[in-house]
């Protein structure tokens, strides 16, 4: 397939185009590992492990991601959680009180929150009854000021991955940015869209270390896109947005591929077991297909069942207020012990 034509300049905010990014001390001099005396950044000179500013480009961490993902460092942006990455997209490409974005409810709630924070109109195009993008309605909703379409795949809270055909139709027929949020991709048998960023220059992939990598507490989000898009985001990101402790812990974790794979395999094994048992619970009316580390189920009375489980010391997510999700509960796959407790509690209700 030939690379599609896309002009990033047309959708970038005018004030961002001419922006001169802040140049930090660690941008101007990049250590090559030589023993140097650093008197350039007004730091406290007494070594305690974090007295120096962190690498603003997270080079050590990116070098591992480059080898694992098959991209160049210029295709990667790291953020203080995926939420910062998403916020940077709004700030770089969406003009406040002018532009709009399109979301596909039920979906991750931060897209709406960030749109509101940045004073950007959010157009909602509901998923179909089987939780697939309604491509024709999405493209009909696009106008001259539509800058971004957000696709969460595997989707939260439904758990399913969107069809490849639907995503390709959107990519090939929309001249703005298409963001595929792959927070749960490690639990899916589907391939990541990262290897398509050369074919689709309007494609942006976001991932996270919060789910499969078990590092929600360190807040590290990952963004993969064309060099042009990443260069614009680097213009506006805070110089030291990923702190030293986060970089150290993340580097240690991403190198430990075998441990991550083992944990994911255990979660998938438990997900399969849970799915089987849930089908035997009388008040569970439907179990939705999932490519994530959670299962969405339809029950007789979501509010009642949520409260009952809470009283048994089990916290789940009640999604009944979301579009197309009436009387649904979202159950995260826990450890074997936790899942057995959940099963015991469900059978007692």
C-alpha positions as MATLAB code, in Angstrom:
seq = 'XXXXXXXXXXXXXXXXXXXXXXXXXXXXXXXXXXXXXXXXXXXXXXXXXXXXXXXXXXXXXXXXXXXXXXXXXXXXXXXXXXXXXXXXXXXXXXXXXXXXXXXXXXXXXXXXXXXXXXXXXXXXXXXXXXXXXXXXXXXXXXXXXXXXXXXXXXXXXXXXXXXXXXXXXXXXXXXXXXXXXXXXXXXXXXXXXXXXXXXXXXXXXXXXXXXXXXXXXXXXXXXXXXXXXXXXXXXXXXXXXXXXXXXXXXXXXXXXXXXXXXXXXXXXXXXXXXXXXXXXXXXXXXXXXXXXXXXXXXXXXXXXXXXXXXXXXXXXXXXXXXXXXXXXXXXXXXXXXXXXXXXXXXXXX';
ca = [
       0.000    0.000    0.000;
       1.281    3.453   -0.893;
       1.776    6.004    1.833;
      -1.258    8.296    1.987;
      -0.873   12.048    1.505;
      -1.163   14.119    4.659;
      -0.154   17.707    5.410;
       0.655   18.121    9.110;
       1.189   21.857    8.625;
      -2.484   22.360    7.802;
      -3.706   21.106   11.161;
      -0.999   22.496   13.472;
      -1.920   25.554   15.534;
      -0.336   28.747   14.184;
       1.215   29.716   17.530;
       2.848   26.289   17.785;
       4.379   26.457   14.293;
       6.599   29.409   15.229;
       7.235   28.326   18.810;
      10.816   28.162   20.032;
      10.935   25.387   22.656;
      12.709   25.955   25.957;
      16.293   24.752   25.786;
      17.332   23.205   29.095;
      20.875   22.656   30.308;
      20.519   18.947   29.579;
      19.482   19.715   25.997;
      22.536   21.882   25.371;
      25.039   19.389   26.758;
      24.277   15.680   26.429;
      26.607   13.478   28.450;
      28.563   10.832   26.563;
      29.392    9.033   29.797;
      32.673   10.893   30.352;
      33.563   12.044   33.853;
      32.549   15.700   33.852;
      32.003   18.436   36.435;
      28.458   19.720   35.947;
      28.151   23.397   36.852;
      25.595   24.309   34.180;
      22.131   23.698   35.666;
      22.280   25.251   39.160;
      21.753   21.830   40.756;
      22.697   20.797   44.273;
      26.109   19.125   43.743;
      25.725   16.538   46.525;
      24.862   13.166   44.988;
      21.762   11.465   46.380;
      20.645    9.725   43.191;
      18.180   12.413   42.149;
      20.085   15.681   42.604;
      20.584   16.019   38.841;
      17.877   16.865   36.316;
      16.598   13.862   34.366;
      17.322   13.334   30.693;
      14.659   15.443   28.933;
      14.599   12.987   26.009;
      14.736    9.784   28.098;
      17.404    8.363   25.756;
      18.232    5.175   27.694;
      14.589    4.167   27.945;
      13.867    5.016   24.313;
      16.836    2.934   23.143;
      15.195   -0.186   24.613;
      11.800    0.716   23.129;
      13.434    1.263   19.730;
      14.767   -2.312   19.695;
      11.490   -3.777   20.960;
       9.065   -1.825   18.773;
      11.071   -1.480   15.565;
      10.835    2.303   15.343;
      13.362    5.143   15.568;
      13.811    7.406   18.626;
      12.293   10.216   16.535;
       9.029    8.232   16.417;
       8.663    8.169   20.224;
       7.402   10.668   22.783;
       7.178    9.761   26.472;
       4.845   11.541   28.865;
       3.764   11.782   32.472;
       1.120    9.129   31.883;
      -0.889    8.783   28.671;
      -3.068   11.647   29.870;
      -0.208   14.119   29.377;
       0.416   12.744   25.888;
      -3.268   13.184   25.004;
      -3.288   16.693   26.452;
      -0.262   17.637   24.342;
      -2.171   16.569   21.222;
      -4.982   18.971   22.073;
      -2.551   21.806   22.775;
      -0.546   21.275   19.580;
      -3.323   20.737   17.059;
      -6.667   22.022   18.385;
      -7.468   25.747   18.416;
      -9.566   26.563   21.527;
     -13.153   27.594   20.860;
     -12.711   26.810   17.149;
     -11.825   23.168   16.515;
     -13.533   19.908   17.426;
     -12.661   16.265   18.011;
     -14.697   13.073   17.591;
     -15.030   10.356   20.231;
     -16.877    7.044   20.095;
     -18.775    6.374   23.340;
     -18.739    4.235   25.329;
     -15.030    4.964   25.616;
     -12.242    6.260   27.870;
     -13.578    9.316   29.712;
     -10.422   11.456   29.610;
     -10.933   12.383   25.948;
     -14.037   14.355   26.944;
     -12.365   15.832   30.032;
      -9.334   17.027   28.056;
     -11.559   18.472   25.344;
     -13.410   20.483   27.978;
     -10.182   21.630   29.659;
      -8.815   22.842   26.313;
     -12.135   24.407   25.252;
     -12.521   22.074   22.280;
     -15.913   20.863   21.072;
     -16.381   17.109   21.450;
     -18.591   15.389   18.882;
     -19.837   11.994   19.994;
     -20.652    9.222   17.511;
     -21.911    6.174   19.385;
     -20.484    2.767   18.643;
     -22.817    0.270   17.012;
     -24.730   -2.251   19.133;
     -21.815   -4.699   18.783;
     -19.391   -1.963   19.881;
     -17.808   -1.261   16.469;
     -17.115    2.201   14.985;
     -19.983    3.482   12.860;
     -17.672    4.574   10.049;
     -20.248    6.286    7.848;
     -21.595    8.382   10.739;
     -18.074    9.234   11.897;
     -17.092   10.538    8.470;
     -20.392   12.420    8.170;
     -19.636   14.148   11.488;
     -16.277   15.417   10.191;
     -16.165   19.083    9.173;
     -13.469   21.616    8.296;
     -12.509   22.105   11.952;
     -12.360   18.436   13.011;
      -8.771   17.798   14.078;
      -8.676   14.421   15.886;
     -10.660   11.177   15.978;
     -10.036    9.045   19.076;
     -10.255    5.254   18.783;
      -9.685    3.154   21.903;
      -8.815   -0.378   20.760;
      -9.085   -2.638   22.718;
     -11.853   -0.393   23.938;
     -12.514    0.652   27.507;
     -15.049   -0.258   28.948;
     -16.242   -2.790   26.355;
     -12.991   -4.770   25.986;
     -13.249   -5.489   22.257;
     -10.801   -4.550   19.503;
     -12.123   -2.628   16.516;
     -12.060   -4.249   13.079;
      -9.057   -3.455   10.896;
     -11.315   -2.502    7.981;
     -13.118    0.151   10.049;
      -9.869    1.729   11.209;
      -8.362    1.753    7.711;
     -11.465    3.438    6.255;
     -11.192    6.191    8.863;
      -7.438    6.646    8.308;
      -7.800    6.843    4.538;
     -10.805    9.171    4.483;
      -9.934   11.695    7.216;
      -7.365   14.453    6.782;
      -6.898   15.007   10.511;
      -5.197   12.904   13.166;
      -6.400    9.420   14.127;
      -5.354    8.420   17.643;
      -5.505    4.714   18.469;
      -5.314    4.256   22.227;
      -3.660    0.859   22.793;
      -3.532    0.860   26.590;
      -4.663   -2.791   26.612;
      -2.905   -4.075   23.482;
      -0.623   -6.431   25.442;
      -3.633   -8.543   26.426;
      -4.848   -8.859   22.826;
      -3.951  -11.365   20.114;
      -4.238   -8.506   17.597;
      -1.100   -6.745   16.372;
      -0.321   -3.194   17.390;
      -0.809   -0.477   14.774;
       2.711    0.829   15.481;
       4.061   -0.827   12.327;
       1.563    1.223   10.265;
       2.831    4.716   11.153;
       4.978    4.843    8.003;
       1.970    4.019    5.838;
      -0.413    6.394    7.614;
       1.295    9.706    8.533;
      -1.897   10.863   10.308;
      -1.780    7.874   12.679;
      -0.831    8.240   16.349;
      -0.521    5.297   18.749;
      -0.649    5.739   22.518;
       0.365    3.012   24.956;
       1.118    2.854   28.667;
       3.140    1.050   31.321;
       0.139    1.164   33.683;
      -1.579   -2.053   32.571;
       0.427   -5.068   31.374;
       3.664   -3.660   32.810;
       2.070   -3.124   36.220;
       3.492    0.361   36.737;
       0.425    2.578   37.124;
       2.100    4.307   40.059;
       5.073    5.702   38.121;
       2.914    7.421   35.435;
       4.537    6.737   32.088;
       2.703    7.073   28.797;
       4.100    6.303   25.357;
       3.312    7.888   22.018;
       4.380    6.552   18.611;
       3.895    8.630   15.468;
       5.670   10.130   12.458;
       8.817   12.181   13.044;
       6.892   15.321   12.052;
       4.211   14.788   14.708;
       6.718   13.879   17.431;
       8.830   16.953   16.596;
       5.796   19.204   17.142;
       4.932   17.543   20.445;
       8.539   17.888   21.607;
       8.224   21.628   21.012;
       5.522   22.021   23.627;
       6.208   19.303   26.197;
       7.683   20.435   29.550;
      11.464   19.939   29.428;
      11.625   17.472   32.322;
       8.161   15.902   32.091;
       9.367   12.368   32.949;
      11.205   12.363   36.278;
      14.376   10.438   37.076;
      12.739    7.847   39.348;
      10.132    7.056   36.706;
      12.817    6.665   34.035;
      14.863    4.331   36.240;
      11.936    2.084   37.202;
      10.548    2.033   33.672;
      13.920    1.099   32.176;
      14.304   -1.755   34.650;
      10.803   -3.045   33.864;
      10.857   -2.848   30.052;
      14.124   -4.794   30.034;
      12.462   -7.582   32.011;
      10.403   -8.839   29.073;
      10.096  -12.420   30.321;
       8.545  -11.365   33.638;
       6.012   -9.138   31.894;
       5.073  -11.918   29.471;
       4.636  -14.371   32.335;
       2.318  -12.002   34.207;
       0.282  -11.313   31.054;
      -0.016  -15.070   30.404;
      -1.310  -15.597   33.956;
      -3.848  -12.791   33.538;
      -5.081  -14.295   30.258;
      -5.375  -17.724   31.893;
      -7.396  -16.214   34.745;
      -9.514  -14.224   32.264;
     -10.477  -17.450   30.516;
     -11.336  -19.121   33.820;
     -13.418  -16.160   34.947;
     -15.307  -16.063   31.657;
     -16.262  -19.728   32.074;
     -17.469  -19.284   35.650;
     -19.345  -16.050   34.922;
     -21.440  -17.894   32.329;
     -22.801  -20.025   35.179;
     -24.004  -17.088   37.330;
     -27.787  -16.709   37.046;
     -28.001  -12.911   37.220;
     -25.299  -12.373   34.560;
     -27.203  -12.007   31.298;
     -24.312  -11.444   28.879;
     -20.518  -11.649   28.820;
     -18.965   -9.396   26.196;
     -15.902  -10.537   24.188;
     -12.717   -9.003   25.530;
      -9.138   -8.401   24.386;
      -8.261   -6.582   27.610;
      -7.468   -7.434   31.238;
     -11.100   -6.934   32.213;
     -14.495   -8.376   31.385;
     -17.687   -6.405   30.810;
     -20.858   -8.229   31.867;
     -24.527   -7.342   31.630;
     -26.501   -8.146   34.779;
     -30.091   -7.897   35.972;
     -29.465   -4.870   38.207;
     -25.999   -3.279   38.089;
     -26.531   -0.882   40.999;
     -27.752   -3.686   43.272;
     -24.973   -6.110   42.342;
     -22.305   -3.419   42.684;
     -23.467   -2.593   46.218;
     -23.669   -6.276   47.166;
     -20.087   -6.936   46.070;
     -18.900   -3.795   47.833;
     -20.326   -5.128   51.090;
     -18.309   -8.291   50.530;
     -15.130   -6.222   50.212;
     -14.834   -6.375   46.425;
     -14.597   -3.163   44.385;
     -15.569   -3.360   40.706;
     -16.682   -0.675   38.230;
     -20.350    0.065   37.579;
     -20.633    1.218   33.937;
     -24.432    1.399   33.759;
     -24.419    5.178   33.177;
     -22.364    4.855   29.971;
     -24.050    4.816   26.541;
     -25.014    1.300   25.383;
     -23.897   -0.067   28.771;
     -27.101   -0.169   30.803;
     -26.816   -2.638   33.715;
     -23.192   -3.509   33.004;
     -20.330   -4.131   35.401;
     -16.621   -4.092   34.524;
     -14.530   -6.711   36.309;
     -10.734   -6.391   36.269;
      -8.896   -9.712   36.182;
      -6.970   -9.993   39.451;
      -4.655  -12.609   40.905;
      -5.836  -16.207   41.207;
      -6.653  -15.635   44.890;
      -8.552  -12.415   44.164;
     -10.488  -13.991   41.312;
     -11.450  -16.960   43.474;
     -12.794  -14.538   46.081;
     -14.802  -12.786   43.367;
     -16.217  -16.101   42.142;
     -17.130  -17.115   45.692;
     -18.877  -13.796   46.286;
     -20.808  -13.943   42.989;
     -22.055  -17.457   43.751;
     -23.269  -16.319   47.171;
     -25.401  -13.450   45.849;
];
